[in-house]
Amino acid sequence: MTELAFKRLQDGAYTGPMNRLVSVFVFVILLACSAQTNRPGYTDTPFLPGQKWRVHDADRPYPRVVSPGARRGDPPSDAIVLFDGKDLSKWRSPKWTVEDGATYPGPGAGPLISNEAFGDIQLHLEFATPSKIEGSSQDRGNSGVIIMGHYEIQVLDSWENPTYADGQAAAIYGQWPPLVNASRKPGEWQAYDIIFEAPKFDGDKVVKPAFVTVLHNGVLMHHRKEILGTVEHAKVAHYQPHPAEEPLMLQDHNTLTRFRNIWVRRLTDYDQP
């Protein structure tokens, strides 16, 4: 069929103004069919364990194309930019200030809550604790990234600032301390890159717990670490069933910790568009 259509094109079967349009359409379709039937790979290799695909399967879907950011920390082409330094239109909280490309809570502001809800995500954000050191332990630059409104990655000034281990910067608050302390000095910009797998529930039963991977300033803090449940202070965490997607939150803890360059990517599974 394909060879016959190519031959008809070569023999001038499609002529005239209308037929020229037809010929272009046919040519494009034929190229697509040719590319599909001539994809590199194999059709006779063993099947991969637990998969419907063979080793080097010629029919396995190609991953979708995503353009990375120009510089490290810039959002890739499929990112949802939640804050670009200009406004808080994608968040709920009228009492957070936007200034010099960053946002921070005003007095009594409460948490900053995203309009959109998310489940499995890759999250990037940058923060800077106040340059003037005031207080100690949990009273220095305290804030938090609260994923789905339930699971907190601690934000704190942990530069030469002793506190309880599971409450310092990059801790899964009240559950797991970070593997190392990679904090910069007060006032300097820092970055979190977080990969979060949402929990799954069947009624009140936890079918799959949440997992999180965290990099702080490019240094690994947690590697697919299991989260024990909803964040608690001075209590053991436990799960509370909730929807498959929930908003992100930035905590107001009565400090002037600033945030900027916040973006998120929804994560899909393998072989999905």
ROBASE-535122 format. One record per atom (N, C-alpha, C, O): z, y, x. Coordinates in steps of 0.05 Angstrom, whole numbers, padded with zeros to 5 digits, always signed. Example, Ala and Ser with C-alpha at 12.3 -4.5 7.8 and 13.67 -1.06 7.14 Angstrom:
BEGIN
+00156-00114+00264;+00156-00090+00246;+00156-00066+00264;+00169-00066+00285;+00142-00045+00257;+00143-00021+00273;+00157+00001+00258;+00161+00023+00268;
END
This chain:
BEGIN
+00000-00024+00017;+00000+00000+00000;+00000+00025+00017;-00016+00043+00012;+00017+00026+00037;+00019+00049+00055;-00006+00052+00071;-00017+00074+00074;-00016+00030+00082;-00041+00031+00098;-00064+00040+00082;-00081+00056+00091;-00066+00030+00057;-00088+00038+00039;-00088+00068+00033;-00108+00081+00033;-00064+00078+00027;-00061+00107+00021;-00069+00124+00045;-00082+00144+00042;-00060+00116+00069;-00068+00130+00093;-00098+00130+00097;-00110+00150+00105;-00111+00107+00091;-00140+00105+00094;-00154+00124+00074;-00174+00136+00081;-00143+00125+00049;-00156+00143+00029;-00153+00172+00038;-00172+00188+00033;-00131+00179+00050;-00128+00206+00061;-00149+00211+00083;-00162+00232+00083;-00152+00192+00101;-00172+00195+00123;-00200+00197+00112;-00217+00211+00124;-00206+00182+00090;-00233+00182+00079;-00239+00206+00061;-00261+00208+00051;-00219+00223+00057;-00223+00247+00041;-00222+00242+00011;-00236+00255-00004;-00206+00222+00003;-00205+00216-00026;-00192+00238-00042;-00198+00241-00065;-00174+00253-00029;-00160+00275-00043;-00173+00301-00034;-00166+00312-00013;-00191+00312-00050;-00204+00337-00044;-00201+00357-00066;-00191+00350-00088;-00209+00382-00062;-00206+00403-00082;-00178+00415-00080;-00160+00403-00068;-00174+00440-00092;-00149+00454-00090;-00125+00438-00100;-00105+00436-00086;-00128+00425-00124;-00105+00410-00135;-00101+00385-00118;-00078+00378-00112;-00123+00372-00111;-00120+00347-00096;-00109+00351-00068;-00097+00333-00056;-00113+00376-00057;-00102+00381-00031;-00071+00382-00033;-00058+00372-00014;-00061+00393-00055;-00032+00392-00059;-00022+00363-00062;-00001+00356-00052;-00038+00347-00077;-00031+00319-00080;-00031+00305-00053;-00013+00289-00047;-00051+00312-00036;-00052+00299-00010;-00028+00305+00007;-00018+00288+00022;-00019+00330+00006;+00005+00338+00021;+00029+00322+00011;+00045+00312+00027;+00032+00321-00015;+00054+00306-00027;+00054+00277-00019;+00074+00265-00011;+00030+00265-00021;+00027+00236-00014;+00034+00232+00016;+00047+00212+00023;+00025+00251+00033;+00029+00248+00061;+00059+00248+00068;+00069+00233+00084;+00074+00267+00055;+00103+00269+00059;+00117+00243+00050;+00134+00233+00065;+00109+00233+00027;+00121+00209+00017;+00116+00185+00035;+00133+00169+00040;+00091+00184+00045;+00084+00162+00063;+00099+00163+00089;+00107+00143+00100;+00103+00188+00099;+00118+00190+00124;+00147+00180+00120;+00158+00167+00136;+00158+00188+00096;+00186+00179+00090;+00187+00149+00088;+00206+00136+00098;+00167+00137+00075;+00167+00108+00072;+00164+00095+00099;+00176+00074+00105;+00146+00107+00115;+00142+00095+00142;+00167+00096+00159;+00173+00077+00173;+00181+00119+00157;+00206+00122+00172;+00227+00102+00163;+00242+00091+00179;+00227+00097+00136;+00247+00079+00125;+00242+00050+00134;+00260+00035+00141;+00216+00043+00134;+00209+00015+00140;+00208+00010+00170;+00208-00013+00179;+00208+00031+00186;+00207+00028+00215;+00232+00037+00229;+00232+00045+00253;+00254+00036+00215;+00280+00044+00227;+00288+00025+00249;+00285+00000+00246;+00297+00035+00271;+00307+00017+00293;+00330+00000+00284;+00346+00009+00267;+00332-00024+00294;+00354-00042+00288;+00345-00070+00283;+00322-00078+00289;+00363-00086+00271;+00358-00114+00268;+00364-00122+00239;+00379-00109+00224;+00351-00144+00230;+00356-00156+00204;+00365-00185+00205;+00368-00198+00185;+00368-00195+00230;+00375-00224+00233;+00399-00228+00250;+00404-00251+00259;+00415-00207+00256;+00439-00210+00272;+00463-00218+00254;+00461-00217+00230;+00485-00227+00266;+00508-00236+00250;+00520-00212+00235;+00519-00189+00243;+00533-00219+00212;+00547-00198+00197;+00573-00191+00211;+00587-00208+00223;+00580-00165+00210;+00606-00156+00221;+00629-00166+00204;+00627-00165+00179;+00651-00175+00215;+00674-00185+00199;+00684-00164+00179;+00689-00141+00186;+00685-00172+00154;+00696-00154+00133;+00676-00132+00124;+00684-00115+00109;+00652-00133+00134;+00632-00113+00126;+00607-00126+00114;+00603-00150+00118;+00592-00110+00100;+00567-00121+00089;+00543-00116+00108;+00520-00122+00101;+00549-00105+00131;+00528-00097+00150;+00527-00117+00174;+00547-00128+00182;+00503-00121+00183;+00499-00137+00207;+00504-00120+00232;+00504-00095+00231;+00507-00133+00255;+00508-00119+00281;+00481-00104+00285;+00460-00117+00283;+00482-00078+00291;+00458-00062+00295;+00440-00062+00270;+00415-00061+00272;+00452-00063+00246;+00436-00066+00221;+00416-00043+00218;+00424-00020+00218;+00391-00050+00214;+00370-00030+00211;+00373-00015+00185;+00363+00008+00182;+00386-00026+00165;+00388-00014+00139;+00414+00002+00135;+00419+00014+00114;+00431+00002+00155;+00457+00016+00152;+00452+00046+00150;+00436+00057+00166;+00465+00060+00131;+00460+00088+00128;+00467+00104+00153;+00487+00099+00166;+00450+00124+00159;+00457+00142+00180;+00479+00161+00172;+00481+00170+00149;+00497+00168+00191;+00518+00188+00185;+00505+00215+00179;+00484+00222+00190;+00517+00230+00160;+00506+00256+00155;+00510+00274+00179;+00528+00270+00195;+00494+00294+00181;+00494+00312+00204;+00513+00336+00199;+00511+00349+00178;+00531+00341+00217;+00549+00363+00216;+00546+00379+00242;+00548+00368+00264;+00542+00405+00239;+00540+00422+00263;+00568+00431+00272;+00582+00443+00255;+00576+00426+00296;+00602+00434+00305;+00604+00465+00309;+00583+00478+00310;+00628+00475+00310;+00631+00504+00315;+00622+00511+00343;+00621+00495+00361;+00614+00537+00346;+00604+00546+00372;+00625+00543+00394;+00619+00538+00417;+00650+00548+00387;+00672+00546+00406;+00694+00528+00395;+00695+00524+00371;+00711+00518+00412;+00732+00501+00403;+00750+00516+00384;+00759+00539+00389;+00755+00504+00361;+00771+00516+00340;+00755+00530+00319;+00765+00536+00297;+00729+00534+00324;+00711+00546+00303;+00705+00525+00282;+00703+00501+00289;+00703+00532+00256;+00698+00512+00235;+00670+00500+00238;+00651+00514+00243;+00668+00474+00234;+00642+00461+00233;+00627+00468+00207;+00638+00481+00190;+00602+00459+00205;+00586+00467+00182;+00595+00457+00155;+00589+00469+00135;+00611+00435+00155;+00620+00425+00129;+00649+00432+00123;+00661+00421+00104;+00660+00451+00138;+00688+00459+00134;+00690+00478+00110;+00672+00493+00104;+00713+00476+00097;+00721+00496+00077;+00739+00516+00091;+00762+00509+00098;+00730+00540+00094;+00745+00561+00108;+00765+00573+00088;+00757+00586+00069;+00791+00568+00093;+00812+00578+00075;+00821+00606+00082;+00830+00621+00065;+00820+00613+00108;+00827+00640+00116;+00812+00647+00141;+00815+00635+00162;+00795+00668+00139;+00779+00677+00162;+00788+00704+00173;+00774+00717+00188;+00813+00712+00165;+00824+00737+00176;+00819+00761+00158;+00827+00783+00165;+00805+00757+00136;+00797+00780+00119;+00813+00783+00094;+00822+00805+00087;+00816+00761+00079;+00830+00763+00053;+00843+00736+00047;+00838+00716+00060;+00859+00736+00026;+00873+00712+00017;+00862+00703-00010;+00878+00693-00027;+00836+00706-00015;+00825+00699-00040;+00826+00669-00047;+00823+00661-00070;+00830+00653-00026;+00831+00624-00031;+00860+00613-00031;+00865+00589-00029;+00879+00632-00035;+00907+00625-00035;+00921+00639-00058;+00912+00659-00069;+00945+00629-00066;+00962+00641-00086;+00987+00651-00072;+01004+00636-00064;+00989+00677-00071;+01014+00691-00062;+01007+00720-00057;+00993+00727-00037;+01015+00738-00074;+01009+00766-00071;+01026+00780-00049;+01020+00804-00043;+01046+00767-00039;+01065+00780-00021;+01061+00773+00009;+01078+00781+00025;+01039+00759+00015;+01033+00755+00043;+01014+00778+00053;+00996+00786+00038;+01019+00788+00076;+01004+00810+00088;+00981+00800+00104;+00984+00780+00119;+00958+00814+00103;+00935+00809+00121;+00933+00833+00139;+00929+00855+00130;+00934+00827+00165;+00933+00849+00185;+00923+00839+00212;+00932+00818+00222;+00903+00853+00223;+00891+00846+00249;+00882+00817+00250;+00885+00803+00270;+00869+00808+00228;+00858+00781+00227;+00878+00759+00223;+00870+00735+00225;+00903+00765+00217;+00923+00744+00213;+00938+00750+00187;+00935+00772+00175;+00953+00730+00177;+00969+00734+00153;+00998+00725+00159;+01002+00706+00174;+01017+00738+00146;+01045+00731+00149;+01060+00739+00124;+01051+00757+00109;+01083+00727+00118;+01097+00733+00093;+01113+00759+00094;+01125+00766+00114;+01111+00773+00072;+01128+00796+00069;+01156+00787+00058;+01160+00763+00053;+01174+00806+00055;+01201+00799+00046;+01201+00785+00019;+01189+00795+00000;+01213+00762+00017;+01215+00746-00008;+01188+00736-00017;+01184+00733-00041;+01169+00732+00001;+01142+00725-00007;+01139+00698-00020;+01124+00694-00038;+01155+00678-00010;+01151+00651-00019;+01128+00638-00005;+01115+00651+00012;+01122+00613-00010;+01101+00599+00004;+01073+00609-00003;+01069+00619-00025;+01055+00606+00016;+01027+00611+00011;+01014+00585+00003;+01015+00565+00017;+01002+00584-00021;+00992+00559-00033;+00962+00560-00037;+00952+00580-00049;+00947+00541-00028;+00918+00541-00031;+00911+00537-00060;+00924+00523-00075;+00889+00551-00068;+00879+00547-00095;+00868+00519-00099;+00871+00507-00121;+00855+00509-00079;+00842+00483-00080;+00862+00461-00072;+00878+00465-00054;+00859+00437-00084;+00875+00414-00077;+00860+00395-00059;+00835+00394-00060;+00874+00380-00042;+00862+00363-00023;+00877+00336-00021;+00900+00335-00027;+00862+00316-00011;+00874+00290-00005;+00872+00284+00025;+00886+00297+00041;+00854+00266+00033;+00849+00260+00061;+00834+00284+00074;+00813+00292+00064;+00845+00295+00095;+00833+00319+00107;+00836+00319+00138;+00852+00306+00150;+00819+00336+00149;+00822+00346+00176;+00829+00376+00173;+00814+00391+00160;+00851+00385+00184;+00860+00412+00181;+00863+00425+00208;+00875+00414+00227;+00853+00450+00210;+00857+00466+00235;+00870+00492+00226;+00862+00505+00207;+00890+00501+00242;+00901+00527+00238;+00913+00536+00264;+00920+00520+00282;+00917+00563+00266;+00929+00575+00290;+00953+00592+00281;+00952+00604+00260;+00974+00592+00297;+00998+00607+00290;+01009+00620+00315;+01005+00611+00337;+01025+00641+00310;+01039+00655+00332;+01067+00662+00322;+01069+00676+00302;+01088+00652+00335;+01115+00660+00328;+01120+00688+00339;+01105+00697+00356;+01140+00702+00328;+01145+00730+00337;+01149+00732+00368;+01163+00715+00379;+01138+00752+00380;+01141+00756+00409;+01169+00764+00417;+01178+00758+00439;+01183+00778+00399;+01211+00785+00404;+01229+00762+00396;+01229+00753+00373;+01244+00752+00416;+01262+00729+00410;+01287+00738+00396;+01302+00755+00407;+01291+00727+00372;+01315+00733+00357;+01325+00706+00345;+01309+00691+00334;+01350+00701+00348;+01362+00676+00337;+01357+00653+00356;+01347+00656+00379;+01364+00630+00347;+01361+00605+00363;+01358+00582+00345;+01360+00584+00320;+01351+00559+00357;+01347+00534+00342;+01328+00538+00319;+01305+00547+00323;+01336+00533+00294;+01318+00534+00271;+01313+00563+00261;+01298+00567+00243;+01326+00582+00274;+01323+00610+00265;+01303+00626+00282;+01302+00650+00281;+01286+00612+00298;+01266+00625+00315;+01238+00617+00306;+01228+00595+00312;+01225+00635+00292;+01197+00630+00284;+01192+00607+00265;+01171+00595+00266;+01212+00601+00249;+01210+00577+00231;+01190+00581+00209;+01190+00602+00195;+01173+00562+00206;+01154+00560+00183;+01146+00530+00181;+01160+00513+00193;+01125+00524+00167;+01117+00497+00164;+01090+00494+00151;+01083+00510+00133;+01075+00474+00159;+01050+00467+00145;+01057+00443+00127;+01063+00421+00136;+01057+00448+00101;+01066+00428+00082;+01041+00417+00067;+01030+00430+00049;+01033+00394+00075;+01009+00381+00065;+01014+00369+00038;+01034+00354+00035;+00997+00374+00019;+01000+00365-00009;+01026+00375-00021;+01034+00365-00042;+01038+00395-00009;+01064+00405-00019;+01087+00387-00016;+01108+00391-00027;+01083+00365+00001;+01104+00344+00004;+01110+00337+00033;+01133+00329+00039;+01091+00340+00051;+01094+00328+00078;+01091+00350+00099;+01070+00362+00102;+01113+00355+00113;+01114+00379+00131;+01111+00373+00160;+01124+00355+00171;+01092+00388+00172;+01090+00390+00201;+01104+00416+00209;+01095+00437+00201;+01125+00414+00224;+01142+00437+00230;+01128+00458+00247;+01114+00451+00266;+01132+00483+00240;+01124+00506+00257;+01149+00519+00266;+01167+00526+00250;+01152+00523+00293;+01177+00535+00304;+01171+00546+00332;+01152+00536+00345;+01186+00565+00340;+01185+00574+00368;+01202+00554+00384;+01226+00555+00385;+01188+00535+00397;+01202+00514+00413;+01199+00519+00443;+01202+00500+00458;+01193+00544+00451;+01193+00551+00479;+01222+00555+00488;+01234+00575+00481;+01232+00537+00505;+01259+00540+00515;+01279+00546+00493;+01296+00564+00495;+01277+00531+00471;+01293+00535+00448;+01303+00508+00437;+01290+00496+00420;+01326+00498+00447;+01335+00472+00438;+01342+00471+00408;+01353+00490+00398;+01334+00450+00395;+01341+00445+00367;+01341+00415+00363;+01336+00400+00382;+01347+00405+00340;+01346+00376+00336;+01317+00367+00338;+01298+00381+00330;+01313+00343+00351;+01287+00334+00359;+01267+00332+00337;+01243+00340+00340;+01275+00323+00313;+01256+00319+00291;+01253+00345+00275;+01244+00345+00252;+01262+00368+00287;+01258+00394+00274;+01243+00414+00292;+01240+00437+00284;+01235+00405+00316;+01221+00424+00333;+01192+00426+00326;+01182+00412+00308;+01177+00444+00339;+01149+00448+00333;+01134+00422+00335;+01138+00407+00353;+01116+00418+00316;+01099+00394+00314;+01113+00369+00305;+01101+00348+00304;+01139+00371+00298;+01152+00347+00287;+01143+00342+00258;+01135+00360+00244;+01143+00316+00250;+01141+00309+00222;+01170+00314+00212;+01187+00297+00216;+01175+00336+00200;+01201+00347+00196;+01221+00326+00184;+01216+00314+00163;+01243+00322+00199;+01264+00305+00190;+01258+00275+00192;+01273+00258+00183;+01235+00268+00205;+01227+00240+00207;+01220+00232+00235;+01231+00212+00245;+01201+00246+00248;+01192+00238+00275;+01190+00263+00292;+01176+00282+00284;+01202+00263+00316;+01197+00285+00335;+01169+00282+00347;+01158+00261+00346;+01158+00304+00357;+01132+00301+00371;+01136+00284+00397;+01158+00282+00407;+01114+00273+00406;+01115+00258+00431;+01122+00275+00455;+01136+00266+00473;+01114+00300+00455;+01120+00319+00477;+01123+00347+00465;+01116+00352+00442;+01133+00365+00481;+01135+00394+00473;+01113+00409+00488;+01114+00413+00512;+01092+00417+00473;+01070+00432+00485;+01069+00461+00476;+01048+00473+00474;+01092+00472+00469;+01094+00499+00458;+01087+00520+00478;+01094+00519+00502;+01073+00541+00469;+01068+00565+00485;+01091+00584+00482;+01108+00580+00465;+01090+00606+00498;+01111+00626+00497;+01110+00641+00470;+01089+00642+00457;+01133+00652+00462;+01134+00668+00437;+01112+00690+00437;+01108+00703+00457;+01099+00693+00414;+01078+00713+00411;+01051+00704+00418;+01031+00716+00410;+01048+00682+00433;+01022+00672+00440;+01010+00654+00418;+01025+00640+00404;+00984+00655+00415;+00971+00639+00394;+00970+00610+00402;+00965+00603+00425;+00976+00593+00382;+00977+00564+00386;+00960+00551+00364;+00953+00564+00344;+00953+00526+00367;+00935+00512+00348;+00946+00485+00340;+00957+00470+00357;+00943+00479+00315;+00947+00452+00305;+00921+00441+00295;+00905+00454+00281;+00915+00416+00302;+00894+00401+00291;+00906+00375+00279;+00918+00359+00293;+00903+00372+00253;+00917+00352+00238;+00897+00335+00222;+00880+00345+00208;+00900+00309+00225;+00884+00290+00209;+00904+00275+00191;+00922+00262+00201;+00900+00278+00165;+00920+00268+00146;+00907+00249+00127;+00885+00254+00115;+00920+00226+00123;+00911+00206+00104;+00932+00206+00081;+00955+00200+00085;+00922+00212+00057;+00940+00215+00034;+00951+00188+00025;+00938+00167+00029;+00976+00188+00014;+00986+00162+00004;+00972+00154-00022;+00959+00171-00035;+00975+00129-00029;+00964+00120-00055;+00987+00107-00071;+01003+00092-00060;+00986+00112-00097;+01007+00102-00115;+00995+00086-00137;+00973+00090-00146;+01011+00067-00146;+01005+00052-00171;+01030+00056-00189;+01049+00041-00187;+01028+00076-00206;+01052+00084-00221;+01073+00095-00202;+01068+00114-00187;+01097+00083-00202;+01118+00092-00184;+01118+00077-00157;+01133+00083-00139;+01099+00058-00154;+01098+00041-00130;+01080+00054-00109;+01058+00063-00115;+01089+00054-00084;+01073+00063-00062;+01055+00040-00053;+01065+00021-00041;+01029+00043-00057;+01010+00023-00049;+01003+00026-00020;+00999+00006-00005;+01001+00051-00011;+00995+00057+00017;+01009+00083+00024;+01006+00103+00011;+01025+00083+00046;+01039+00108+00054;+01019+00127+00066;+00996+00121+00072;+01029+00152+00070;+01013+00172+00084;+01014+00168+00114;+01034+00158+00124;+00993+00175+00128;+00992+00174+00157;+00982+00201+00167;+00966+00214+00154;+00991+00208+00191;+00982+00234+00202;+00978+00232+00232;+00994+00219+00247;+00958+00245+00242;+00953+00249+00271;+00954+00279+00275;+00942+00295+00261;+00969+00288+00296;+00973+00316+00301;+00968+00322+00331;+00978+00308+00349;+00951+00342+00336;+00948+00353+00363;+00959+00382+00363;+00952+00398+00345;+00975+00388+00382;+00987+00415+00385;+00976+00427+00411;+00981+00416+00433;+00960+00448+00409;+00947+00460+00432;+00931+00439+00448;+00930+00440+00473;+00918+00421+00433;+00901+00401+00445;+00915+00377+00456;+00903+00359+00468;+00942+00376+00453;+00958+00354+00463;+00968+00336+00440;+00977+00346+00419;+00965+00310+00443;+00972+00292+00421;+01002+00291+00416;+01018+00287+00435;+01010+00296+00391;+01038+00295+00383;+01045+00270+00367;+01066+00259+00370;+01026+00262+00349;+01029+00239+00332;+01002+00225+00330;+00982+00238+00326;+01002+00198+00332;+00977+00183+00330;+00979+00165+00306;+00992+00144+00307;+00966+00173+00284;+00967+00158+00259;+00995+00148+00253;+00999+00124+00249;+01013+00166+00253;+01041+00159+00248;+01047+00158+00218;+01038+00175+00202;+01061+00137+00210;+01068+00134+00182;+01089+00154+00174;+01109+00158+00187;+01084+00168+00151;+01103+00187+00140;+01121+00172+00121;+01112+00156+00105;+01147+00178+00123;+01167+00163+00108;+01170+00172+00079;+01181+00158+00062;+01160+00196+00073;+01162+00206+00045;+01162+00236+00045;+01158+00249+00065;+01168+00247+00021;+01169+00276+00017;+01190+00288+00035;+01212+00277+00038;+01184+00311+00047;+01202+00324+00065;+01229+00330+00053;+01231+00338+00029;+01250+00325+00068;+01278+00331+00060;+01293+00344+00083;+01286+00339+00106;+01313+00360+00076;+01331+00371+00097;+01357+00355+00096;+01370+00354+00075;+01364+00343+00119;+01389+00329+00122;+01392+00305+00103;+01414+00296+00097;+01369+00294+00094;+01369+00270+00078;+01346+00252+00087;+01328+00261+00100;+01348+00227+00080;+01326+00208+00085;+01303+00213+00066;+01308+00213+00041;+01279+00215+00076;+01256+00221+00059;+01249+00196+00043;+01253+00173+00052;+01238+00201+00019;+01228+00179+00003;+01204+00190-00013;+01202+00214-00017;+01187+00172-00022;+01163+00181-00036;+01168+00188-00065;+01185+00176-00078;+01154+00208-00074;+01154+00217-00102;+01125+00216-00111;+01108+00231-00100;+01118+00199-00130;+01090+00197-00138;+01078+00224-00146;+01091+00240-00159;+01053+00228-00139;+01039+00253-00144;+01009+00248-00146;+01000+00226-00139;+00994+00268-00155;+00965+00264-00158;+00951+00258-00131;+00963+00263-00110;+00927+00248-00132;+00912+00241-00108;+00905+00265-00091;+00901+00263-00067;+00904+00289-00103;+00899+00314-00088;+00919+00335-00097;+00925+00338-00121;+00929+00349-00077;+00949+00370-00082;+00943+00394-00063;+00930+00390-00043;+00952+00418-00070;+00947+00441-00052;+00962+00439-00026;+00982+00425-00023;+00951+00454-00006;+00965+00459+00019;+00985+00482+00016;+00981+00499-00001;+01006+00482+00032;+01025+00503+00032;+01032+00512+00060;+01034+00495+00078;+01036+00538+00064;+01048+00549+00088;+01075+00560+00080;+01077+00576+00061;+01096+00552+00094;+01123+00558+00086;+01131+00587+00094;+01124+00596+00116;+01146+00599+00077;+01159+00625+00083;+01188+00618+00089;+01203+00610+00072;+01196+00622+00115;+01223+00616+00123;+01237+00641+00134;+01254+00639+00152;+01229+00664+00122;+01241+00689+00129;+01237+00697+00159;+01254+00710+00171;+01214+00689+00170;+01207+00698+00197;+01178+00709+00195;+01163+00702+00177;+01170+00725+00215;+01144+00737+00215;+01124+00721+00232;+01109+00732+00248;+01124+00695+00228;+01105+00678+00242;+01077+00683+00228;+01075+00682+00204;+01057+00687+00245;+01030+00694+00235;+01012+00670+00236;+01016+00652+00252;+00992+00670+00218;+00972+00649+00217;+00944+00660+00217;+00940+00683+00207;+00925+00645+00228;+00897+00654+00227;+00879+00629+00230;+00888+00607+00235;+00853+00633+00225;+00832+00613+00230;+00840+00586+00217;+00844+00566+00231;+00842+00586+00190;+00851+00562+00176;+00826+00550+00162;+00814+00563+00145;+00820+00526+00169;+00798+00512+00155;+00805+00482+00152;+00822+00471+00166;+00790+00470+00133;+00796+00442+00126;+00770+00427+00121;+00751+00439+00111;+00770+00402+00127;+00747+00384+00120;+00757+00361+00103;+00777+00348+00110;+00743+00356+00082;+00749+00332+00066;+00738+00308+00082;+00716+00308+00091;+00754+00287+00084;+00746+00263+00099;+00735+00242+00081;+00747+00236+00060;+00712+00230+00088;+00700+00208+00074;+00702+00183+00091;+00708+00184+00114;+00696+00160+00078;+00697+00135+00092;+00671+00130+00107;+00652+00146+00104;+00669+00108+00122;+00645+00101+00135;+00623+00095+00115;+00628+00085+00093;+00598+00100+00123;+00574+00094+00107;+00573+00109+00081;+00559+00101+00062;+00587+00132+00080;+00586+00149+00056;+00571+00175+00063;+00573+00185+00086;+00557+00186+00044;+00543+00212+00049;+00562+00235+00052;+00554+00258+00057;
END
